[in-house]
Amino acid sequence: MALYQWEGKDRSGEMKRGVLDAPSEMEVQNQLRSMGLEPVKIKKKVGGGGIIIPGITKVPIKSKVIFTRQLATMIDAGLPLVQCLEILGGQEPNPLFQKVILDVKRSVESGGTFADSLAKHPKIFDNLFVNLISAGEMGGILDTILNRLAAYIEKSVKLKQKVKSAMKYPMTVLFVSLGISGFLLVKVIPTFGEMFKSMGKELPPLTQTVMNVSKTTVDNLPLIVGILIVLFIAMTIILKNDKPRYYFDAFMLKVPVFGTLLKKAAVAKFTRTLGTLISSGVPILDALEIVAKTAGNKVVEKGVMYTREKISEGKSIASPLMEQPVFPKMVVQMIAVGESTGAMDIMLSKIADFYDDEVDAAVDGITSLIEPLIMVVLGGIIGVVLLAMYMPIFNMADSFS
């Protein structure tokens, strides 16, 4: 990261200046455009750089929500912005966030706008946050915008946690099943193998198969672990690229049960984010660009950017959205009604609330479906191994009788 000094014109032609912390000049241009500014001059600041604290790289979402709520209350009470930032920075327990808040305070004291000062820290305050603050400053409703932001962040976090909890359940079942299977193959079955060798009898087919799998696993354990690690690292690297990530996201949306959950979550996030931006006075084209960047799903991102392109050509928002399979027809029709009545932000908020409830129901459904599946999978693995191990003993008992 580096600091870039910039100059740009706003929509009225007024020249603005400031400093941004970004990885490249191109990213600075993108951030300025997302703030409604046309870049005029960008220059890298020698010796500049972002705030780095060893061992601390993230600011918890909870800290940002508390900061936003408290700032809204203070501004509503009539305290000057610089004083609010000084108080909040002094009492912030997270060292990284404390330095960021105080840096924002210094920037505001030096004559920068609040939005520009926040934009210097893109890893903490994203485009959505900065644009909403900018809209609040221009409209003189900063306290209202801050309250909306806090509510939006809280609801977004809850939605994300619901989806994560639903996805973690099957992953936990998978890893527990693999762990038990690995333990049986590596530790338990070889012990029976030594005992069966001393019998000198031919083993039943099932037992022999399980013994062969166990021997292969034990003999190639380092290789198997190495392959799994390499596959995990390779997948992580590959999915950082846009095209593979797009195909992965498209595949996940088609997975039975989970695909439906992900679609509902994507619709809830899209409508919540767009509704918050529009109600705060952010222009529709800028709002759609921010929504695309914060979508978290490449299929949704591509669909939103396509919609933005068509709107810039003069089409309504509903028409291009209808072409995207990820958005249900009911949702698009409700958006069309909101657009025609001039109450799209209210309609988007209602859709988001409805789909939040849908996500809750989907998560409950997945949980109730997976609980018996755990019993079947784990019971099946242990049952097959036990049957394979005891079959020779049963056969030997039959021969004695």
N, C-alpha and C positions, 0 to 999 in steps of 0.2 A: 504493500500500500504506500501511496505517496500523496503529498498535498499539492493541489493544483489551484493557482489563482485564476479566476475566470471573470469575464465580462459578458453580459448578455442583455438582450432587449426583451421586455415583457410585451403583452399583446397591445398595450397602448403606445409602444415605442419608447418607453422610459428605460434608460440604461441602468442595469443592476450590476453589482460587483460582489465578489465573495471568494471563499476558499472551500474546496471540497476534498475530502479524503477518499481516494479511489485507486483501483489497481492500474488504470490506464486512461489516456486522454479520451478514448472512445466511450468509456464508461461515464466520464464527466459529461460528455455531450448528451448521452442518453438520460442522465439524471437531470440535466438542465431542461431538456425537452419535456421530461415528465413533470417538471415544475412549471411548465408553461412559458419557458424562456427560450429564445433563439440565441445559440452561442455566437459570440462575436470574436472573442479572444480567449485562449486557454494557454496558460504557461505553467510548467512544472516548477514548484517552489524548491529551491536547492536546500537540502538538509531537512526537508519536511518529512513527515510520516505520521501514521496513526498512533494512537495510544496503545502501547503493548505492556502488559503486566505479566511476568512469568507465572505460569501455573493457572492463570485466570483468563479464559478466552470467550466466555459467554456471560450474558446478563439474563438471569431468570425472567421468564414471562411475568411471573407474579410481581417482581420488582417494578417492571414497566407499567403494569396495571395500577399498582399503588401510587407510583410517581404521577401517572396521568390523572388519577382520581384526586389526589391531594392538590395537584397544580390547578385543576378545575375549581376546586373549593376555594383556594386562596385567591384566584383571579376574580371569582364571583364575589368574594368578600371585599374586593377593591384594592388588594395589594399589588404593587408594581411587579412586573414580570421578573426583573433582575433580582429583587428581594426574594421573590418566591423561589427562584432557582438557587439562590444562596442558602436559603433555609433548607430546602430539600437536599441539596448537595452535601450540606454539613451533617445531616442526620442519616444519609444513605449508608447502610452497613456494607454493601458490596463495593470493594475498592475500585474496580474497573468502572462501574456505573457512577460512582461518586466523582471520579476524575472526568468522565464524559459530561456529567451535569455541570460541573464547575467550568469546564472548557466551553460549553454552550453559553453559560452565563457571561464569561469573558468576551465571547464573540458578540453577544447581544449588546454588552456595554460598549464595545468598539463601534457600534453603529449598524451591525448586521441584523437582518430580520431573524425572527425566531425560527422560521422554516429553513432559511439558509444555514443557520447555525446547527440545526439538527442534521441537515443533509451532509455535513462534514463527517458524520459517523454512520455510514450506510449499513454497517453490520449490525447496528443496534436499532436505528430508526430507518425503516425501509421506505420505499417510494410512497406507499399508501399513507403511512404516518405523516411524512413530510408534506404531501399534497393536501391532506386534510387540515393540517396546521396552517398551511399557506392560505387555504380557503377561509379558515376561521379568522386569520389576521386581516385579510382583505375585507371580509364581511363584518368585522367587529363583533364576532360571536365566538371568540376563542374558548370561553368556558363551556359553552354548549357543545362545541366540536370535541373538546377534550373528554367530556362525559360520554359522547357518542363513541369516541375512540376506545375508551376504557371498556364500555359495554361490548363493543365489537370484538376486542381482543379476548375478553372473558369467554364470550360465546364461541369464538373460533377455537380457543384452547379446549373447551369442553367437547366440541365436535371432534377435534383431532384425537383427544384422549379416548372417546368412544370407539372410534375406528381402530385405534391402536390396540385397545383392550380386546376387541373382536378378532383382530389379526393375531394377537399374541397367543390366544387360547389354542388354536390348532398347531401353532409352532411349538408350543410347550408340549402338546401331546406327541408331536413328531419327535422332538428331542428326547423326551422321556422314553418313548418306545425304542429309539435308536440306542439310548444309554443302557436300557435293560437288555436289549438284544446283544449289544456289544459285551456286556458283563457276562451274560450266559455263554456266549461263543468263546470268549477269551479265558474265563476263569472256571466256570462250572462244568461245561461239556468236556474239556480235556481231562478232568478228574475221572469222569465216567469212562472216558476212552481208555485210560490205563487199566481200569477194572475189566472192561470188555475184552481187552487184549489177553489178559490172564485166563479168560474163559476158553479161548481158542475156538470159538464157535462163529459161524457166519451170522452177520447182523441183519436184521430186517431192513428192507429198502429205505424206509423213512429214517431209521436210526443212522444208516450208513450215509445218507444224504446230509443229515444234520452234522455228522462227524466230519464229513469232507469240507462242508462250509466252515466249520470251526477251525479245522487245520489250515485251510487257505487263509482265513482271517488272521490267525496267530502268526503264520509264516510271513505274511505280507502287511502286518500291522503298520510299520513305519511308512510303507509306500501308500497305503490307503489313507492314512492321516495326512500325508504330504499332498496327495491328489485333492483331498477335500479342502485343504488350506489354499492351494493354488486356484481351485475353482472359485472359492469364495472371493479371493483377491481379484481374480480376472473379472468376475461378475460385477464387483464394486467399481472397477476401472471402466468397464464397457458401458455400464449404465450411467456414467457421468457424461457420455456423449449424447447429443440430442436425438439422433436417429434411432439408435438401439433403445434408448429410453422411451421414445414414442411407441415403438412396437411392443415393449414390455408393458407400458401403461395400457395400450389397446388390448393386449392379451388379458391383463388383470381385470379389465372391465367386462370381459366375456366369461370369466370363471364363474361356474354355478355358485349361487348363494352369495359369495363374497363380491362378485361383480356388481350385483344389485346394490349391496351396501355401499360400495365405492361410488357408484353412480349417484345414489341419494346424497351421499356426503359431498360430492362434487357440486351438485345442484344447490345444496344448502349453502356452501361456501361462496359460490358464484353469486347467488342472489343476495346474500348478506353483504358481501363486499361491495357489489355494484349499488345496492340500495343505500348503503352508508355514504358512499362517495357522491352519488347524485343528490341525496338529501342535504349534503354539506356544500353543494354548489360547484362541485368539480365538473367541468365540461364532459359530455358523454364520450368523446373520442379519447380524452386523457384517462377517464375512468376505466374504459375498456382495456386500455393498454396496461394500466396498473393491475386490473383484475387478471389479465392474462399472465403477467409476471408473477403474481402471487397464487396462481391456481394450484400449483403442486402436482399437476398432471399434464403431460405434454399433449394429450388428446384434447383436453379442455382448452389448454393454451392455444393450440392451433385453431380450434373452432371459434374462440373469442376473437383472435386476431383476424380471422376471415370475416367475422361479423363486423369488426371495426372498419376493415377495408371497404366492405359493401356500404356501410353507413356513410363513409366519406365520399362515396360515389352518389349519394342521395337516397339510398334505400332506407326503409324503416328497420328497426332492430329485430322485429319478429320474423321477417322474411328470411334473412340469412341464418338465424338461430334455428328455424324449422328444418334447415338442411343438415343440421348436426344431430346425429343419432343419440348423442349423450344427453341431450336435453329433451325430456318428455313433451309430447304435444300439449298436454294440459298446462305445463309451465309456460310454454311459448305463447299459448292463447291468453293466459292471464297477464303476461307481460304486454301483449298487444293491446289488451283492454286498458291496462295502466297507461300505456303510451298514448292511446287515443283520448283518454280522459284527463291527461296531465297529472296523474297521480302514480307514476311508475315507481317512485321510491317507496310509497306505502304498499303497493302491490308486491314489490320485491321483498319487503320485510315480512309480509304475510306468507309468501311462498317459503321463505327461509325458516320461519317458525314451524310451518307445516312439515317441511322436510327434516328439521331437527327432531321432531316427534317420530317421523318415519325411520330415521337412523336409530333412535332408541328402540323402536319395535324390532328392527332388523337385528340389532345386537342381541336383544333378548332371545330372538328366534335362533340365532347362531349358537348361543350359549346352551339353550335347551336341546339343540340338535347334537352338539359335540359331546355333552356329558355322557350319553349312552355310548357314543362312538369310542370314548376313552376306554370304557369297560370292555367293549368288543375287541378293540385292537390289542390292548395290553393282555386281556384274558386269552385271546387267540395265540399271541406269541408265547406266553408262558405255557399254555395248554399243549401246543404242538411240541415244544421242547420236552416237557414232562412226559408226554406220550412216547416220544422217540427214545427217551432215556430208559423208560420202564418196560418197553416192549421186549427187549432181550431178557429181562428178569422174569417177565410173565411167561415167555416161551420156555425158559429154563425150568420154571416151576411146573409147566405142563409136561415137559419131558420126564421129570422125576416122578410125577403122578402116574 
